[in-house]
Amino acid sequence: MSFNFRSLLKAERPIGNPLNGERTISNTTNRRAPVGRRRVFVQTDTGCVLAIDLDRGDNAHTVKRRLQVALNVPTNDISLSFGDKILENDLTSVRGESPLLLTRNSMHRSCSTPCLNPSRARTDYDTRTVKNGEEGSRLVEILGFSSGRPAKLAKLVQDVLHAIKSGVDPVPVSSGLGGSYYFRGINGENLAIVKPTDEEPFAPNNPKGFVGKTLGEPGLKRSVRVGETGFREVAAYLLDHENFANVPPTALVKITHPIFHLNGDNHHKAFGNAGTCKIASLQQFVPHNYDASDYGTSGFPVSAVHRIGILDIRILNTDRHGGNVLVRNIYSGVGDFGGSAELLPIDHGLCLPETLEDPYFEWIHWPQASVAFSEEELKYISNLDPEKDCKLLQKEIPMIREACLRVLVLCTNFLKISAELGFSLSQIGAMMSREFKGSEEEPSELELICMEARGAISEQNTFLEGNDTNGEEASDFLFHMDVDENGGFGLPCPRSRSPLPKLDESFNEDEEEEAEEVDCKQARFVQNPYKLQSNVSNLSKSLNGVRLVEKMPLNPNPSGVNRSADENFPSSTCFVRLGDMGKQEWFSFIEKFNELVKETLTEKKSVGPPCQGPRLGSSCRF
């Protein structure tokens, strides 16, 4: 299909915003916004942000036509996505002011292939007269929070905006792999830390040399895509109900400032004197004395460690180290730890992965984590509702992927059941963590239970399909499935603990028979006394001869082009996927998972006391 470019350029002209550098694409034939008009932001895979005004009747094809004019790219060569959804035509699922991602359909590029970058687009902007202060107020805009923006966030944004208008420049943060900036107040104090999504590690505009990918590709963690850590920061804040773990106020924003970094061809600062418009996470800066990696942790309050750990388990945090736990002394006493310390967790961009990653919980080794939960903490855990949390995230962060929500549900259920049975924070974290034996990773206790649940659901589905088969085909099916090599019949059993398909099995029959004779009650804590032995589960026994080293990239590159970023970091091992299940299969899986968790942990509890005392002895002061 061909387009009349002259008519398009006449009807739909890009509107430049001289104050904030924002690129707005609008239908200029209708100067007065009709009822039902809304505004969305489109972010290209190179980081450029464009604002589009939509009428009630506009669809995805309309958006693509306007982007075709602005970016000089044929509509057949680009795709619009919104989280898991590829927008073909209908835009009803897109909330107002929601960021969409614009990507190329093919990864192959030649010298003639245009970049998704307005630097090659038309620059004859049409300017319009606006009310005094209207354009300046768009320098910082909160995205999301449809149910109402928290007062703390609204005030924070106003303070940042006031400082920008007053000429106070932000300060780049030298630490870390990604681009981040301290935005200061009019008195020079730090107000907020801003992290643009296109300056993350491996993102197109990373200022520290860690580039090589476009937005939407697997990132530093293969289960967390480039450009998607920002909304995960917001998710952690939303899930910290009643500020239980002290996560600072966080929002996803559209923000404009000339300090933001742009690499090479992505440099498009010509859109205004105020700089480049970006999508970023904005988090309130919290004054603190040091972080948890600077001093010993024995003086930290037990409750503060527990509250951070509870949040980390729920969101499967893969990056909780001492450097992202800030410490603020409330008052001073005798010695460095004579007073009370307040812990504040930050940097949650690598939480809620799309698959069950190996988490990193540094607090597992802290003595406070081995202390039993208090009644208040148990009540908080008991009141957690993962389904309600999912609805909250879908409402406030509609671009979040379904697989991330499933990780939240699964980990929250695991926490609730484990805490109810009396396991400590350290033990729960250890059961979720993998161990290395030799040069290979072994699945965690949590992953073993998930594999067992998937195997049971798969066998159940196969058995039901077999019962539905009629005639000779049914007989052949039953014969091949149920007759073993010796001619004996082995009917499928729902309690069978066979691993998932695609795993390379190399069973040793003698070892398997010996493993079956092991008495479950003789299981003990080995190596790490807080890492529970997995031989209680028959699946764990059978996995002695199973190789579990399948590499599963989230988004395989169809072109086969090797990215330089991938060569620097090895791909992680994926034992369990959650996003590939249909809704009914997922419901069956989570029901079976809950059943197996209760069964397995009840057996573990009978082995010995589920909660141990402080690890480091009586020298620890809480």
PyMOL commands that set and color helices and strands:
alter all, ss='L'
color gray80, all
select helices_A, chain A and resi 5-11+60-71+75-77+118-120+136-139+151-165+197-199+229-239+241-243+264-266+269-271+302-315+322-324+362-365+367-370+375-382+386-396+402-420+425-432+445-468+471-482+509-516+520-522+538-545+564-568+583-607+617-619
alter helices_A, ss='H'
color red, helices_A
select strands_A, chain A and resi 12-16+23-27+38-44+49-54+78-82+85-86+99-104+140-143+171-172+181-184+190-196+250-257+276-284+290-291+325-329+341-345+435-437+440-442+504-505+546-547
alter strands_A, ss='S'
color yellow, strands_A
deselect
rebuild
show_as cartoon
